[in-house]
Amino acid sequence: MNITEKLFSMQDIKYRDFQLNLTPGLTEDYMIGVRTPELKKIAKELIKQGESDEFIKDLPHRYFEENQIHAFVLSQIKEYDRLIAETERFLPFIDNWATCDQLRPKLFGKYPDEVIIMIKKWVSSDKTYTVRFGLGMLMAYFLDDNFKPEYLDVAADIRSDEYYVKMMAAWYFATALAKQYGDAVKVIEENRLDVWTHNKTIQKARESYRVSDEHKEYLKSLKRKQI
């Protein structure tokens, strides 16, 4: 299967232009314009036809859609050690929030002890989307049954001026306030986050239907002034 040719045969220019507005940093030279359901179908076809291994070896990809397909293929890997190895190989090539957030390997949920070690490594990276990915995994797999209060520190200790890291941190803590309020609110009360992330967390939590009205009012009182 020639992936690039197939993608261009499905190109939708209007959709491409719409997507470009949502993914700052990418240009039309690196985005074709193919909808996500079609990309998932291609990933499944590659796996079914036994061509996925060859595809994911071919890094870096040129097009956004190829990176999306790569993320979907990785999310279907069933062997933990291989999944980690391929994830580690792919992360340095992720250059936008959309590809970063599409990579959600369900297998990680079965290996919490191993994955939390990797998350601590990822969030200490100097690469924006590796850090964002680590935060995303912490939010996806460690705010429910695998939650420990100490994991909040993993996120709170991150220091970054990158917008896409700070936004994911706010998303993480807003979700933590919805799921683990008693522990998460202490991070806000103690001003553990930079002012922007602190206030964005409160905003997102107050917009959430999962946070009680009482908690929303209290969080509002904790908003800080931007210096």
C-alpha positions in Angstrom: 0.0 0.0 0.0 1.4 3.4 -1.0 0.1 5.4 1.9 0.9 8.9 0.5 -0.9 8.2 -2.8 -3.9 6.8 -0.9 -4.0 9.8 1.3 -3.9 12.2 -1.6 -6.7 10.3 -3.3 -8.9 11.1 -0.3 -7.8 14.7 0.0 -10.4 17.3 1.1 -8.9 20.8 0.7 -11.6 22.5 2.8 -11.1 20.1 5.6 -7.3 20.6 5.4 -7.7 24.3 5.7 -10.0 23.8 8.7 -7.5 21.5 10.4 -4.6 24.0 9.8 -6.5 26.6 11.8 -6.6 24.1 14.7 -2.9 23.0 14.6 -0.6 26.0 14.8 2.9 25.3 13.4 1.8 23.1 10.6 1.4 24.4 7.0 -0.3 23.1 3.9 3.0 21.6 2.8 2.7 19.1 5.6 -1.0 18.4 5.8 -3.1 16.7 3.1 -6.6 16.9 4.5 -8.1 13.5 5.4 -10.6 12.9 8.1 -9.8 10.9 11.3 -12.1 8.0 10.6 -10.4 7.4 7.3 -7.0 7.5 8.9 -8.1 4.9 11.4 -9.3 2.7 8.6 -5.9 2.9 6.9 -4.2 2.0 10.1 -6.4 -1.1 10.5 -5.7 -2.0 6.9 -2.0 -1.8 7.4 -2.2 -4.0 10.5 -4.5 -6.5 8.7 -2.2 -6.7 5.7 0.9 -7.1 7.8 2.4 -3.8 6.5 2.3 -1.8 9.7 5.7 -2.8 10.9 7.3 -1.5 7.8 5.3 1.7 7.9 6.2 2.6 11.5 9.9 2.0 10.8 9.9 4.8 8.2 10.5 7.8 10.3 10.3 10.7 10.0 7.0 11.0 8.1 6.4 14.0 6.0 2.7 14.5 6.5 0.5 15.1 9.5 -1.8 12.3 8.4 1.0 9.8 8.3 1.9 10.7 11.9 -1.7 10.2 12.8 -1.8 6.8 11.2 1.4 6.0 13.1 -0.2 6.9 16.4 -3.2 4.7 15.6 -1.0 1.8 14.7 1.0 2.1 17.9 -2.2 2.2 19.9 -3.1 -1.3 18.6 0.2 -3.0 19.6 -0.5 -5.8 22.1 3.0 -6.5 23.5 4.0 -4.0 26.2 7.8 -4.0 25.7 7.4 -3.5 21.9 4.8 -0.8 22.5 7.2 1.1 24.8 10.1 0.8 22.4 8.0 2.1 19.5 6.5 4.9 21.5 9.9 6.0 22.6 11.1 6.0 19.0 8.1 8.0 17.8 7.8 10.6 20.5 10.7 12.8 19.3 9.0 13.2 15.9 5.6 14.4 17.3 5.3 18.1 16.4 1.7 19.0 17.2 -0.9 18.6 19.9 -3.3 16.6 17.8 -0.9 13.7 17.0 0.3 13.8 20.7 -3.3 13.5 22.0 -4.3 10.8 19.5 -1.6 8.4 20.9 -3.6 6.6 23.6 -2.4 3.0 24.0 -5.0 1.2 26.0 -2.4 -1.4 26.9 -0.8 1.1 29.2 -3.8 0.6 31.6 -2.7 -2.9 32.3 0.8 -2.0 33.3 0.5 0.9 35.8 3.7 0.1 37.7 5.8 0.1 34.6 4.1 3.0 32.9 4.4 5.4 35.8 8.1 5.0 35.6 8.0 5.9 31.9 5.7 8.9 32.6 8.2 10.3 35.1 10.9 10.1 32.4 8.7 11.7 29.7 7.6 14.7 31.8 11.3 15.5 32.5 12.0 15.7 28.8 13.1 18.9 27.0 10.7 18.1 24.2 7.3 19.8 24.4 5.2 17.0 23.1 7.0 14.3 25.0 6.1 16.2 28.2 2.5 16.7 27.0 2.3 13.0 26.2 3.5 12.1 29.7 0.9 14.3 31.3 -1.8 12.9 29.0 -0.9 9.4 30.1 -1.0 10.5 33.8 -4.5 11.9 33.2 -5.8 8.9 31.2 -4.5 6.1 33.5 -3.8 7.4 36.9 -6.8 9.4 38.1 -9.1 6.5 38.8 -8.2 3.0 40.2 -4.5 3.6 39.9 -4.5 7.0 41.5 -2.0 7.9 44.3 -1.8 11.4 45.7 1.9 11.4 45.0 1.2 11.3 41.3 -0.2 14.9 41.5 3.4 15.9 42.5 4.7 14.5 39.2 2.6 17.0 37.3 2.9 19.9 39.8 6.7 19.8 39.7 6.8 20.3 35.9 8.2 23.7 35.0 7.6 24.8 31.4 6.8 28.0 29.5 5.4 26.0 26.5 1.7 26.7 25.9 0.9 23.1 25.0 2.5 21.8 28.2 0.8 24.3 30.4 -2.6 23.7 28.8 -2.3 19.9 29.3 -1.3 20.5 32.9 -4.4 22.6 33.4 -6.5 19.9 31.8 -4.9 17.3 34.0 -5.5 19.2 37.2 -9.1 20.2 36.3 -9.8 16.4 35.7 -8.1 15.6 39.0 -10.4 18.1 40.7 -13.3 16.3 39.2 -12.1 12.8 40.1 -9.9 13.3 43.2 -11.0 16.6 44.6 -9.8 16.1 48.2 -6.2 15.6 47.1 -6.1 17.8 44.0 -7.5 20.9 45.6 -4.5 21.0 47.9 -2.3 21.7 44.9 -4.4 24.7 44.1 -4.6 25.9 47.8 -0.8 25.7 48.1 -0.2 27.6 44.8 2.0 24.8 43.5 1.4 25.8 39.9 2.4 28.9 37.9 -0.3 31.6 37.9 -1.4 30.9 34.3 -1.8 27.2 34.8 -3.4 27.7 38.2 -6.1 30.0 36.8 -6.7 27.9 33.7 -7.1 24.9 35.9 -9.8 26.7 37.9 -11.5 27.9 34.7 -11.6 24.4 33.3 -12.8 22.9 36.6 -15.6 25.5 36.8 -16.7 24.6 33.3 -16.9 20.9 34.1 -20.2 19.2 34.9 -18.3 16.8 37.0 -17.3 19.4 39.6 -20.0 20.3 42.2 -21.3 23.9 42.4 -20.0 24.2 45.9 -16.5 23.2 44.8 -16.7 25.6 41.8 -17.5 28.5 44.1 -14.6 27.6 46.4 -12.2 27.3 43.4 -13.3 30.7 42.2 -12.1 32.2 45.5 -8.7 30.7 44.9 -8.0 32.5 41.6 -4.8 34.4 41.6 -3.8 37.7 40.0 -1.5 37.6 37.0 1.7 39.5 37.8 
